[in-house]
Amino acid sequence: MTNQEIVSKLWNLCNVLRDDGITYHQYVTELTYILFLKMAKETNTEKENIPEEYRWDSLVAKSGIELKSFYKELLTQLGEKTTGRVREIYNGAASNIDEPKNLEKIIKSIDELDWFSAKEEGLGSLYEGLLEKNANEKKSGAGQYFTPRVLIDVMTSLVAPQAGERCNDPACGTFGFMIAADSYVKSQTDDYFDLSAEEADFQVKEAFSGVELVHETHRLALMNAMLHNIKGKIILGDTLSEAGKSVKDFDVVLTNPPFGTKKGGERATRDDFTFTTSNKQLNFLQHIYRSLKTSGKARAAVVLPDNVLFADGDGEKIREDLMNKCNLHTVLRLPTGIFYAQGVKTNVLFFTRGQTDEGNTKEVWFYDLRTNMPSFGKTNQLKKEHFADFIKAYTAEDRSSVEDERWNCFSRKEIEEKGNSLDLGLIRDESILDYEDLPDPVDCANECIDQLEQASELIKDVVRELSMALA
């Protein structure tokens, strides 16, 4: 049985819980509590972090009311009496399953799955399959935490994190960007076997970190990290609050901050931001470029909606500050329909923090992957081949030699003359009528008058001939 088949089986178990009023997102959280115990047994790590009386075999041996009572006790005890990742995952855990027979069916079904095959393919990829399934189910409301895997992989490979670098996602959701960064570094170092013991230890314990505001999503991030053997810190908190001030000094930042404004239009509570605004994305952008090391090599790739590119007031000041402090070398205009919020137009900003705070951006290259593109969504999903031409342009030794109408460059002076707007680089939309190509309306009117006069003369001739014939 493949991981894909296991994911489908686990997902279909959600139907069992419909009568309990369980949402898809609650179900994935509930699965996380149960899967953690089963996976700990399958990977022989139970003894390290789970008290003997609350391990998988104890759970699967019970049924009925006894099971429901024991499960409730188990969640409480693991959240209060353990340490490390286990305590973080179960902290504040509570079950939404009221019917004992439903709980029993889920536990038994999980116990009967082909875990040998699952381990062969990787428990981490199995869990990510569940998270993706949850994100694609509109009713779950989880899509806001999930960036398409192909986009994550493209952004990560172009930013190219290296062994020994500190990577962070300040709005980490289920930790997808950091999982991808870990996977990329492993691919460059033969799964860390090319590194010394000390270097490999750094990769596991310190290289990848994140911050997540939503408690339930934070729990999923912890589980995802654990199944990929990543032990870096994942903070439960708000990056835009005072707590975010200490989240800094990174070599790489990869992220897709949440869309929208602060609740009630409040401004960020950070007192270290130069520009105060209620726009979340602009505040995240400020945080990101400030959180990079001033080594001249620290870099970021961040997904941001169109409004960040053209917002005036503080928006313009923040973009100007970004282009001063960093080399904003590339903006990718993304297609619509690839995110949970279908109508949202987004971009990826790629930039490198300078060693100084002035004049780092000389020019910005734009790639339009939005205009004249097919409509993407559930039935037509974004694939890596859609990015092939962009990757070719991005990685070209001489960017100016790339012949691609979607690839355009604007100097810092040109951008400044446009009010520091970055809403640039979109090519002509073939679906929109270009009025410049229409004939002059005066010429059209004169031509119509000529045709009417000719028609009038013809009618007069016909009337004259008829009159003569009747006479």
Long-range contacts (C-beta under 8 A, 24 or more apart in sequence): 1-113, 1-114, 1-117, 1-118, 2-117, 2-121, 3-117, 3-118, 3-121, 3-122, 3-125, 3-126, 3-129, 4-129, 6-113, 6-114, 6-117, 6-118, 6-126, 6-129, 7-126, 7-129, 7-130, 7-133, 9-109, 9-113, 10-109, 10-110, 10-113, 10-130, 11-130, 11-133, 13-105, 13-106, 13-109, 16-102, 16-105, 16-106, 17-97, 17-102, 17-106, 19-99, 19-102, 20-96, 20-97, 20-98, 20-99, 20-102, 21-96, 22-96, 22-97, 23-139, 23-140, 23-141, 24-134, 24-137, 24-139, 24-140, 24-142, 25-134, 25-140, 25-141, 25-142, 25-216, 26-96, 28-130, 28-131, 28-134, 28-140, 28-142, 28-220, 29-216, 29-219, 29-220, 30-95, 30-96, 30-97, 30-106, 31-106, 31-130, 32-89, 32-219, 32-220, 32-223, 33-75, 33-89, 33-90, 33-93, 33-95, 34-59, 34-106, 34-107, 34-110, 35-110, 35-127, 35-223, 36-86, 36-89, 36-90, 36-223, 36-226, 38-110, 38-111, 38-115, 39-123, 39-227, 42-115, 42-118, 42-119, 42-123, 43-119, 43-123, 49-82, 49-83, 49-84, 49-85, 49-86, 50-78, 50-82, 50-86, 51-77, 51-78, 51-81, 51-82, 54-78, 56-111, 59-107, 60-107, 60-108, 60-111, 63-100, 63-104, 64-100, 64-101, 64-104, 65-100, 67-100, 67-103, 67-104, 67-107, 68-97, 68-100, 68-103, 71-95, 71-103, 85-222, 85-225, 85-226, 85-231, 88-219, 88-222, 88-234, 89-219, 89-222, 89-223, 89-226, 91-219, 92-215, 93-219, 123-227, 124-179, 124-224, 124-227, 124-228, 126-227, 127-223, 127-224, 127-227, 128-176, 128-179, 128-224, 131-174, 131-176, 131-220, 131-224, 135-340, 136-378, 138-340, 142-217, 142-340, 143-339, 143-340, 143-341, 144-258, 144-259, 144-340, 144-341, 145-173, 145-174, 145-214, 145-217, 146-173, 146-174, 146-176, 146-340, 147-173, 147-176, 147-177, 147-256, 147-303, 147-339, 148-338, 148-339, 148-381, 148-382, 149-176, 150-382, 150-383, 150-384, 150-386, 150-387, 151-303, 151-334, 151-338, 151-348, 151-382, 152-176, 152-177, 152-180, 152-254, 153-180, 153-384, 154-384, 154-387, 154-390, 154-391, 155-254, 155-301, 155-303, 155-348, 156-180, 156-181, 156-184, 156-254, 156-301, 157-184, 158-301, 158-350, 158-391, 158-394, 158-395, 159-252, 159-254, 159-299, 159-300, 159-301, 159-350, 160-184, 161-185, 161-251, 161-252, 161-254, 162-188, 162-251, 163-188, 163-189, 163-192, 163-195, 163-199, 163-203, 163-207, 164-199, 164-202, 164-207, 165-207, 165-251, 165-252, 166-206, 166-207, 166-209, 166-249, 166-250, 166-251, 166-252, 167-207, 167-208, 167-209, 167-250, 167-251, 167-252, 167-253, 167-254, 168-208, 168-209, 168-210, 168-211, 168-247, 168-250, 168-252, 168-253, 168-291, 169-209, 169-210, 169-211, 169-253, 169-254, 169-255, 170-210, 170-211, 170-239, 170-244, 170-247, 170-253, 170-255, 170-257, 170-284, 170-287, 170-288, 170-291, 171-211, 171-212, 171-213, 171-239, 171-255, 171-256, 171-257, 171-258, 171-284, 172-210, 172-211, 172-212, 172-221, 172-234, 172-255, 173-212, 173-217, 173-221, 173-256, 174-217, 174-220, 174-221, 174-224, 175-210, 175-220, 175-221, 175-224, 175-225, 175-230, 175-234, 176-224, 177-210, 177-254, 177-255, 177-256, 178-208, 178-209, 178-210, 178-225, 178-230, 178-232, 178-254, 179-224, 179-225, 179-228, 179-230, 180-254, 181-207, 181-208, 181-252, 181-254, 182-207, 182-208, 182-228, 182-230, 183-228, 204-229, 204-230, 204-231, 204-232, 205-231, 205-232, 206-232, 207-232, 208-232, 209-233, 209-234, 209-235, 210-234, 210-235, 211-235, 211-237, 211-238, 211-239, 211-243, 211-244, 211-247, 212-236, 212-237, 213-237, 213-238, 213-239, 239-284, 239-287, 240-268, 240-269, 240-270, 240-280, 240-283, 240-284, 240-287, 241-268, 241-269, 241-270, 242-269, 242-270, 242-271, 244-270, 244-287, 245-270, 245-272, 247-287, 247-291, 248-290, 248-291, 249-291, 249-293, 250-291, 250-292, 250-293, 250-298, 251-292, 251-293, 251-295, 251-297, 251-298, 251-299, 252-298, 252-299, 252-300, 253-288, 253-291, 253-292, 253-299, 253-300, 253-301, 253-302, 254-300, 254-301, 254-302, 255-284, 255-288, 255-300, 255-302, 255-303, 256-302, 256-303, 257-281, 257-284, 257-285, 257-302, 257-303, 257-304, 259-305, 259-341, 259-344, 274-317, 274-321, 275-314, 275-317, 275-318, 275-321, 276-314, 277-313, 277-314, 277-315, 277-318, 279-307, 279-308, 279-311, 279-314, 279-315, 281-305, 281-307, 281-308, 282-308, 282-311, 282-314, 282-315, 282-318, 285-318, 285-322, 285-349, 286-318, 286-321, 289-321, 289-322, 289-325, 289-326, 289-351, 289-353, 290-325, 292-326, 292-353, 293-353, 294-353, 294-354, 294-355, 294-356, 295-353, 295-355, 296-352, 296-353, 296-354, 296-355, 297-352, 298-352, 298-353, 299-350, 299-351, 299-352, 299-353, 300-349, 300-350, 300-351, 300-352, 300-353, 301-348, 301-349, 301-350, 302-348, 302-349, 303-334, 303-346, 303-347, 303-348, 304-346, 304-347, 304-348, 304-349, 305-344, 305-345, 305-346, 305-347, 306-345, 306-346, 306-347, 306-423, 308-347, 308-422, 309-347, 309-421, 309-422, 309-423, 309-424, 310-421, 310-422, 310-423, 312-419, 316-419, 316-420, 316-421, 319-420, 319-421, 319-422, 320-420, 322-351, 322-361, 323-360, 323-361, 323-364, 323-412, 323-415, 323-420, 324-357, 324-358, 324-359, 324-360, 324-361, 325-353, 325-354, 325-357, 325-358, 325-360, 326-351, 326-352, 326-353, 326-354, 326-360, 326-361, 327-351, 327-352, 327-354, 327-360, 327-361, 327-362, 328-361, 328-364, 328-422, 329-361, 329-363, 329-364, 329-365, 330-364, 330-365, 330-366, 330-367, 330-394, 331-364, 331-365, 331-366, 331-367, 331-422, 331-424, 331-425, 332-366, 332-367, 332-369, 332-390, 333-366, 333-367, 333-368, 333-369, 333-370, 333-371, 333-425, 333-426, 334-369, 334-370, 335-369, 335-370, 335-373, 335-376, 335-382, 335-386, 336-370, 336-375, 336-376, 337-375, 337-376, 337-377, 338-376, 338-382, 342-377, 345-370, 350-394, 361-412, 362-411, 362-412, 363-409, 363-410, 363-411, 363-412, 364-409, 364-410, 364-412, 364-415, 364-422, 364-424, 365-393, 365-394, 365-399, 365-407, 365-408, 365-409, 366-407, 366-408, 366-409, 366-410, 366-424, 366-425, 367-393, 367-394, 367-404, 367-406, 367-407, 367-425, 368-406, 368-408, 368-425, 368-426, 368-427, 369-406, 370-426, 371-406, 371-426, 371-427, 371-428, 371-429, 372-427, 372-429, 372-430, 372-431
